[in-house]
Amino acid sequence: MMENKMEERNWKYKITGSWTAVIAVAITTVVSGGFTFWLYTAHDGAFVGLGGLTAFFAIICVLSAYGAMSFKLLVDKDGFYFRTKPGNGRYYRYREICSMWLATDKETDLQQATYCNFETMDGKRSRFLVLDPNLDAVDYMIERVEAVGDSREEDDRDREFVIPGKRKVGGLVIFAMLLLPVLYLILFVWTSMPLILRMIPVAALLVPTVQVFSRGLFFKLKIQKDGFYCRTNPFDGRYYRYGDILDCCLVEAERGTRRHETYYAYYMKFTDRANRTHRVLYDKSLYEREMNELVARIERAKEDEE
């Protein structure tokens, strides 16, 4: 009933989910499914591995379609209605929003993903992908939030920020389960290869999977007044005082090239008093502001010592 009332309001902007990605994944699923069926009719055991990959694509397609159908953003002069799935829609007044900003993630040389991030007064943070046709609506929202916030200026120098790992690892679990048939084929079906050679692709698949799980479950970065706590795996958690950092910077690095497109990763590189260099990966589209603040606090601590 609440959503029906929301629809009846005189909204300045109405934004719904995009189906472009859904269509692309659907086409990939159909093509992969066709090859899987062809391998099955040819009695080729490789259909098991490709079938698992097809099932993964199908799950992504269903989830993408669910997200496209569920997403809704309705904007007026007093606030906005935001929904990412049925039942979680909520109307936010601009005075309830602590901050709202745009962040751009350079995924490839040809593509940049722009997100709108907003944080409520109770510390809850949300974001959504912004397409070019929706920039006017987002700019309007940011202007309204900033206009309301001018009367409650907040000093971020002493504020605590927490950057967690990816807590929702359900997708990773599904991927790991679908990976098992591929590993089974490599180890026990393709027996003509020596065991040592079969272990190489197994390690190539397992190592990055374990790394992703570790980052999702154990990563934590807590930015505090006098220092920060950093943990990237179960065993390296440590608190660093800002004055103990000799050097730091934010780095945009090439992650690899595929099909003539260069992909990028973002991390903070810092050196501690023991002259050890550390790298902390982060999601630029979501935590660019926090990482800039962390570097700024380290720089201020160095200036205070001088």
N, C-alpha and C positions, 0 to 999 in steps of 0.2 A: 504493500500500500504506500509505503514511503517513497519508493521509486516512481510510482504512478504520479504522486504529487510533485516529485522532482521534474518529471517530464512536462508537467503543465505550466511550469514557470516560464517567464520570458527571459530566456538565456541569451547572452551576448554572443557566445561561441558554443558550438556543439562538436565534440570530437569523438569518434569511435575508432575501433581497432582497424589496422591495415591487413589486407589479405594477400599482399604481394609475397611475403615470405611463406605463407601457407601454400600458395600455388606452386612455388619453387620446390618446396619439400615434397609436395604431393607428386610432382612430375618425377623427382628423383626416386621416390618410393615405387612408382609404377614401373620405371625402367629397371630398377634393381629387382623387383618382383618378377619381371619378365625374364631376366637372365637366370634367376633362381629356378623358375619353372623349366627353362630350357636345359639347365644342368641336371635337374631331376629326371626329365624324360630321357636324357642321354646317359643316365645311370652314373653320373660323375659325382663322387663323394664331396666335391667342393661345394655342392649346393647347400650343405649344412652350414658352413661358415657364412656364405653369402645370404642364406636365409636368415641367419641371426642378425646380419647387418640390415637386411630389409625390414625385419621386425623393429629394429631400433629406429629406422627412418619413419616407420608407420606410427610409432609411439610419439616421436617428435612432431609428426604431422597432426596427430589428434590433439596434442597439447597446444600446438600453435593455433589450431582452429578454435580450440576452447578459449585461449587467451584473446583471440581476435573478436570472438562473439561476446566475450565478457567485458572487455575494456570500454570504459565510458568516462569522458571528462566534459562536464558542463560548467560554463563559466559565466558569472554575472558580476555586478559591481561590488557586492558585499562578500562574496566568497566563491567557492567552487565545489562541485560534486565530483568525487573521484571513486571509481570502481575498477577493480582488476579481476574480480570473479563474483559470481552470484552470491549475494548475502553480505559482502564486505563493503558495499557502497556507503559512503559517508559524505556529508556536507561539511566542509571546513570554512569557517570564517577567516578572513585574512588576519585578524588579530590573534588567531590561534596558531599562526605560522611564525616560527622563530626566524627562519630564513628560507629563501628560495633562489636557486641559481641554475644557470645552464653550464654544462660541461661537455666538452667534445673529446671523443676518443678516436684517435687516428688508427683505425684498424688496418688499413692498407694504404698504398700510395694513391689509390683511386677512390677510396671510400672513407668517409668520416661519419661516425655515429654520434649524434647529439642527444643528450639526455637532459631532462628537467628534474632536478632534485629539490625536495622540500623537507623541512624538518619542523615538527610541531613543538610546542612548548615543553611537552613531557619527554622530549628526546627521541621520539619515533621518527624514523626516516623512510621516505618512499621516493621512487623515481619512475619515470616512464620515458620511452623513446619519443623524440620529437622529430616529425617530418617537416619538410620545408613549408607545406601549406598551413601548418599549425603554428608557425613561429609567431605570428601576430597575436594569437591567443595567449601564448606563453609569455611573450613580452608584456602584455597587458597585466597578467597575473603577477609578474615580478614587480612591475611598477606599483601595483596596489599593495603588495606586501611591504615594499620598501617605504611607501607613503605612510602606512600604518606604523611601521617600525621606527620611523624617525623620532617618535616620542619616547622610545624605550631603548636608547642606545646601550649596547652591551659591550663590555671590554672583554675580548676573547683571549687576552694575554694569560689569564689565570684559569680559563675554562678547560675542563677535561674532555678529551675526545677519545673514543674507543673505536678501533677498526677491527672487526672480527673476521674470522674465516667464513667460508661459505657454509652456513649451518644447514642449508637444505641440500643434503647429499643424496636424495632419492634418485635423481637422474644418474649420478655416478654409480649407484648400486645397480641400477638397470643396465648400464653400460658394461659393468664388470660381469654381470650374469650372461649377457650376450657375447662377451669376449671368451667365455669358457669353451664353447664349441670350436672356436678358431684355434685355441691353444690345444684342444684335444686332437684336432686334425693334424696340427704341426708335430705333436709329440708321438702319436700312436698310429696315425693313418699313413702319413708320408714316411714310412719306415725305411725306404730305400736310401735316405740320407743318413750320414753318420750322426750319432747323438749330439756331438759337440756342435755340428752345424745347425741342428734343429733347435738347440738351446739359444742360439744367437737371436733369431726373431722372437722367441718367447721372452727373452730378457728385454728386447726392444719394445715389446708391448707392455710388459709388467712394470718396468721401472717408471715410466711416466705416469701410469695409472696409480701406482703407490704414492708418487709425489703429489698428484692431484688430491688424493684422499688425505694425505698428511696435511697439506695446506688447508684443505677445507675443514678438517676436524681440529687442528691444533694451532693454526695461525692466530696470533693476537698482537695488536699494537695499541698500547694505551699511552696517550700523550697527556702528561700532567704538568703541573706548574713548574717544577724544578728539574724534571727529567722525563724519560719515557721507558716503558717496559716493552720489550720486543721478544716475540717467540714465533719461530717459523717451523719448528718441528717439536716433538715431545721432549727434547733434551737440551735445547739451546736457549731457553727462556732466561732473560737477564734484564736488570734495570740499569739504565745509563743516565747519569746526570748530564745535563746539557754542557756543562763546563768540561766534561771528560771527552767530548767529541772534538777531535782535531780538525776534521774536514768532512763536509757532506755536500751532496748535490743531488738533484733529481735528473734522471737519465731517461731519454727516449732511445731505445735500442731496437735494431732490426731483429725480429724473431725468426725470420726465414722468408724465403721466396717461393711462391707457388703460382704457376701459370702467369708468370711475368708480373705478379703483384707482390709487393713487399709488406709483410706483416710486422707489427710493432709490439714491444712489451715495455712497460713502465716500471721503474724501480728507483728507490732511494739508495744511494751508495754513500756509506760513511765509514770513517776510520776512528777507532777508539784510542785510549791512552796507551794500550799495549801494542799499538801500531798494527792492529788486525783490521782488515777491510771486510765490511759486511754489505750484503745486498738484500733489500727488502722489496719484493714485488708488491704492487698495489693496483687497484682498479682506478684508472685516472678519471673515468666518467662518473665515478661515485665518490671518490675520496680525494680529488685534486685539492680542494680547499684545505683539508686537514693536513695533507702532506706539505703544502706551502706554509702552513702555520708552524709545523714541526721544524722545517728548515729555518724559518724566521726566528724561532725561539733559540735554536742552536747559534745562529748568527748573533743574536742579541747577547747571548751568554759570552761569546768570544769578545764582543765589543766591551762588555762590562769588565772583563778581566784585563783588557788593555787600558 
